[in-house]
Amino acid sequence: MIQTTMRIVTCALFICLSGIVYAQDQTTTPSTTDPSLPESDTAIATRNALKFADSLTRAGFYAEWDTYMNLCAPSAIKYYGGKDGFKEHVITIHYRNEPKTEEKPEKLQMLSMLNDIETWQCVIEKVRDSWDESRGKVKTWSYLVGESTDNGLTWKFIDASHNSLVNVIYIMPSVFSKLEIPEGKTIYVDEVAAQEAAQVAKPAPKKKPAVKK
């Protein structure tokens, strides 16, 4: 009788413990049936634009001109009189300020993205870190204008730094009027740092004593 009672108690304890473990598993294990949120069209377009822009930037950096030209807007190639004229133009600019061996391809950042039905356009900022023998560290900002006509899947670009902003409308006639393209700029980092240090070190002007009346 005692053994039968012990067996019943043991079975009851086992069932209770199993229930507790199962409950813990249910609370600690995330549900795999909840569908994840779908990626937005803007997120997809942004990701693809940066991927294509990175390929363009690297092709320019490593002088892979066939790849570079395949990623450029057809209107830009037409503006310079065709493939030969456009290729000559970009090669001239490249070797005018050729990247040094220790440099890396420019860093990219998305600035703006607009769309009109299936056409998407964007502005991507390029930041180049380089070195000038006489002036030290140099930081250069320039901008790519990208366009996709297949809902952000594939992209073509023009490099706004190759021309004045006034000419962008002629090179890329389809550019959205609301697309803001900043002016490129160059900063000599070491010179700026030296100027700022000089300003801090400069003693404050002495105040003139008040004139007693």
C-alpha positions in Angstrom: 0.0 0.0 0.0 2.8 2.4 1.0 4.7 1.5 -2.3 1.6 2.2 -4.3 1.1 5.6 -2.6 4.8 6.5 -3.3 4.5 5.6 -6.9 1.4 7.8 -7.3 3.3 10.7 -5.6 6.4 10.2 -7.7 4.3 10.2 -10.9 2.5 13.4 -9.8 5.8 15.1 -9.1 7.2 14.1 -12.5 4.1 15.4 -14.3 4.4 18.7 -12.4 8.1 19.1 -13.2 7.5 18.3 -16.9 4.8 21.0 -17.0 7.1 23.6 -15.5 10.0 22.8 -17.9 7.6 23.0 -20.9 6.2 26.3 -19.7 9.8 27.7 -19.3 10.6 26.6 -22.8 7.5 28.3 -24.2 8.4 31.6 -22.5 12.2 31.6 -23.4 12.0 30.4 -27.0 10.9 33.1 -29.5 8.0 32.1 -31.8 9.1 31.2 -35.3 5.7 31.5 -36.8 5.6 35.4 -36.6 6.5 36.7 -40.1 9.2 39.4 -40.2 8.2 42.9 -41.4 8.8 43.3 -45.1 11.6 45.6 -46.3 10.4 48.9 -47.5 10.9 50.1 -51.2 13.1 52.9 -49.9 15.3 50.6 -47.9 15.7 48.3 -51.0 16.5 51.2 -53.3 19.0 52.6 -50.8 20.8 49.3 -50.3 21.0 48.7 -54.1 22.1 52.3 -54.8 25.0 52.1 -52.3 26.1 48.7 -53.7 26.2 50.0 -57.3 27.9 53.2 -56.2 30.5 51.2 -54.3 31.3 49.2 -57.5 31.5 52.5 -59.5 33.9 54.1 -56.9 36.1 51.1 -56.7 36.3 50.8 -60.5 37.4 54.4 -60.7 39.9 54.0 -57.9 41.5 50.9 -59.5 41.2 52.3 -63.1 38.9 49.6 -64.3 37.3 51.7 -67.0 35.0 49.2 -68.7 33.3 48.5 -65.4 33.2 52.2 -64.6 31.6 53.2 -67.8 29.0 50.4 -67.5 27.8 52.0 -64.2 27.6 55.6 -65.6 24.4 57.2 -66.9 24.1 56.9 -70.7 23.2 60.6 -70.8 26.7 61.4 -69.4 28.4 59.3 -72.1 26.3 61.0 -74.8 27.1 64.5 -73.3 30.8 63.9 -73.9 30.3 62.7 -77.5 30.2 58.9 -76.9 32.2 56.2 -75.2 35.6 57.4 -76.4 35.1 61.0 -75.5 33.7 60.1 -72.1 36.4 57.6 -71.3 39.1 60.2 -72.2 37.3 62.7 -69.9 37.2 60.5 -66.8 40.8 59.2 -67.3 42.1 62.7 -67.5 40.4 63.7 -64.3 41.6 60.5 -62.6 45.2 61.0 -63.4 45.0 64.8 -62.6 44.7 63.8 -59.0 45.7 60.1 -59.0 45.1 58.1 -55.8 48.4 57.2 -54.0 49.3 53.6 -53.1 48.4 54.0 -49.5 44.9 55.5 -50.2 41.7 53.6 -50.0 38.5 54.0 -52.1 36.2 56.8 -51.0 33.7 56.3 -48.2 30.1 56.5 -49.2 27.0 57.8 -47.5 23.4 58.2 -48.7 22.2 61.8 -48.5 18.8 61.7 -50.2 16.5 59.4 -52.0 13.4 60.4 -54.1 11.1 58.5 -56.4 8.4 59.1 -59.0 6.6 55.8 -59.7 9.3 53.4 -60.9 12.0 56.0 -61.3 14.3 56.6 -58.3 17.0 59.2 -57.9 19.5 59.7 -55.1 22.5 61.8 -54.0 25.4 59.9 -52.5 28.3 61.6 -50.7 31.9 60.5 -51.3 34.6 61.3 -48.8 38.2 61.0 -49.9 41.1 61.0 -47.4 44.4 61.8 -49.1 47.8 63.4 -48.4 49.4 66.4 -49.9 53.2 66.6 -49.6 53.2 70.3 -48.8 49.9 70.7 -47.0 49.4 67.5 -45.1 46.1 65.6 -44.7 43.4 66.4 -47.2 39.7 65.6 -46.9 37.6 66.0 -50.1 33.8 65.8 -50.4 32.1 65.1 -53.7 28.8 63.7 -54.9 27.3 61.1 -57.1 23.8 61.5 -58.6 22.2 58.1 -59.2 19.1 57.1 -61.2 17.2 53.8 -61.3 14.3 53.2 -63.8 13.4 49.7 -62.5 12.1 50.6 -59.1 15.5 50.9 -57.4 16.9 47.5 -58.4 19.8 48.7 -60.7 21.5 52.1 -60.8 23.5 54.4 -63.1 25.4 57.5 -62.0 27.0 60.8 -62.9 29.8 62.2 -60.8 28.8 65.8 -60.0 32.4 66.6 -59.0 33.5 66.3 -62.7 31.4 69.3 -63.6 29.8 72.4 -62.2 26.3 71.9 -60.7 24.9 74.1 -63.4 25.9 71.5 -66.0 24.2 68.6 -64.1 20.8 69.4 -65.8 22.5 69.1 -69.3 24.4 65.9 -68.4 21.3 64.3 -66.8 18.2 66.0 -68.2 15.9 63.7 -66.2 17.2 64.8 -62.8 14.5 65.7 -60.4 14.2 69.4 -59.7 13.7 68.7 -56.0 16.9 66.7 -55.7 19.4 68.8 -53.7 23.1 68.3 -54.8 25.6 70.0 -52.4 28.7 71.8 -53.7 31.9 69.7 -53.4 34.6 71.0 -51.0 38.2 70.3 -50.0 39.7 70.8 -46.5 43.4 70.7 -45.6 43.0 69.1 -42.2 46.4 69.9 -40.8 46.2 73.5 -41.8 42.7 73.9 -40.2 44.0 72.2 -37.0 47.0 74.6 -36.9 44.8 77.6 -37.4 42.4 76.5 -34.6 45.3 75.9 -32.2 46.7 79.3 -33.0 43.3 80.9 -32.2 43.2 79.0 -28.8 46.7 80.1 -27.9 46.2 83.7 -28.8 45.9 85.8 -25.6 42.7 87.7 -25.1 42.9 91.4 -25.8 43.4 93.5 -22.7 40.6 95.7 -21.6 41.2 99.4 -21.4 40.8 100.8 -17.9 37.6 102.7 -17.3 38.0 106.5 -17.4 37.2 108.1 -14.1 34.9 111.0 -14.4 
